[in-house]
Amino acid sequence: MMMPSIFGESLLSNWMDFPFDRSFFSTKEGMKTDVKEVDDGYELDIDLPGFQKDDIKARLTDGYLTITASKGENKEEKDKEGRYIRRERYSGSMSRSFYVGNAVKEEDIRAKFENGILKLSVPKNKKAEIEQNNYISIEG
């Protein structure tokens, strides 16, 4: 079926974009995170709506905690007539990194995914003992 158009443009193209523009669905805004300091560490709550637990990976490398979420497009989905006018559901991947320090080990970090929110508990970096300079007096 042909879509009605005026001057070579589809009537629905601008209408379907209102009130959203492409930046609304951009991945740079996809991982909204709350970071809360607690007595012994930090708690991070990362919004990942629409993702499943198996879509999310957490990795600790060189002091950086990297969260990656990826979701593939299901090409088998069809409407009653087997076609779409427009698809706006997200498919792709996004990631975000946080510096947690080299002293933090992967077994120290706790993670739980529930109701579209990834909850992480990260211990505080233990402060390295300050080196004391013990000077020796020189006679002369």
C-alpha positions in Angstrom: 0.0 0.0 0.0 1.3 3.4 -0.9 1.5 6.1 1.8 -0.1 9.4 1.0 2.4 12.1 0.4 2.6 15.8 -0.4 5.6 17.0 -2.5 7.3 13.7 -2.2 7.3 13.5 1.6 5.2 11.1 3.7 2.4 12.8 5.7 3.3 10.6 8.7 7.0 11.3 8.8 6.9 14.6 10.7 3.7 13.7 12.6 5.3 10.5 14.0 8.4 12.5 15.2 6.3 14.9 17.2 6.9 15.5 20.1 10.1 13.4 20.1 13.2 14.0 18.2 16.1 11.6 17.7 17.9 12.8 20.8 15.0 11.5 22.9 16.1 7.9 22.1 19.8 8.5 22.1 22.0 6.1 24.0 24.1 8.8 25.8 21.1 9.4 28.0 20.2 5.7 28.2 21.9 4.8 31.5 20.6 7.2 34.0 22.4 6.5 37.3 21.9 7.5 40.9 25.1 7.3 43.0 24.7 7.3 46.8 27.5 7.3 49.4 27.0 5.0 52.3 29.2 4.3 55.3 31.3 1.6 53.7 30.9 2.3 50.0 28.7 3.5 47.2 25.3 2.3 45.9 24.5 2.8 42.3 21.1 2.5 40.8 21.1 2.3 37.0 17.9 2.5 35.0 17.7 -0.1 32.3 14.1 -0.4 31.4 13.2 -3.0 28.8 16.3 -5.1 29.3 16.5 -8.6 30.8 19.2 -9.8 33.2 20.9 -11.7 30.4 21.2 -8.5 28.3 23.4 -6.9 31.0 27.2 -7.4 31.6 29.3 -5.9 34.4 33.1 -6.0 34.1 35.9 -4.7 36.2 39.1 -3.9 34.4 42.1 -1.7 35.5 40.0 0.0 38.2 37.1 0.7 35.9 33.6 -0.8 36.4 32.0 -1.0 33.0 28.3 -1.8 32.6 27.1 -2.9 29.1 23.6 -3.5 28.1 22.7 -4.8 24.6 19.4 -5.8 23.1 18.9 -7.2 19.7 16.1 -6.5 17.4 13.6 -9.3 17.0 13.1 -9.5 13.3 10.4 -12.2 13.7 7.9 -9.7 15.1 5.1 -8.8 12.7 1.8 -7.1 12.9 -1.4 -8.7 11.6 -0.5 -8.0 8.0 3.3 -8.6 8.4 4.5 -5.0 8.1 5.4 -2.0 10.2 4.9 1.7 9.5 7.4 2.7 12.1 9.5 0.9 14.8 10.7 3.0 17.7 11.6 0.4 20.3 15.3 0.4 21.2 17.7 -2.2 19.8 21.4 -1.8 20.2 23.9 -1.5 23.0 25.0 1.0 25.5 27.7 1.2 28.1 28.9 3.3 30.9 32.1 3.2 33.0 32.9 4.3 36.6 36.3 4.5 38.1 36.3 2.6 41.4 40.0 2.2 42.0 42.5 -0.5 41.6 42.1 -1.8 45.2 38.5 -2.9 44.5 38.2 -6.6 43.3 35.3 -8.1 41.4 34.3 -10.3 44.4 33.8 -7.1 46.5 31.1 -5.7 44.2 27.5 -6.9 44.6 24.9 -6.6 41.8 21.2 -7.2 41.6 18.8 -6.6 38.7 15.2 -6.0 39.6 12.3 -4.2 37.9 14.5 -2.6 35.2 17.0 -1.3 37.7 20.5 -2.6 38.2 21.6 -2.1 41.8 25.3 -2.2 42.5 27.2 -2.0 45.8 30.8 -0.9 45.5 33.1 -0.7 48.6 35.1 2.5 49.1 38.7 2.5 48.1 40.8 1.9 51.2 43.1 4.9 51.6 46.7 3.9 51.1 48.8 4.6 54.2 50.7 7.9 53.8 54.3 7.3 53.5 56.2 9.1 56.2 59.5 10.6 55.3 61.9 9.8 58.1 64.8 12.1 57.6 68.3 11.4 59.0 70.2 14.4 60.1 73.6 14.9 58.5 76.4 16.3 60.6 79.0 18.5 59.1 
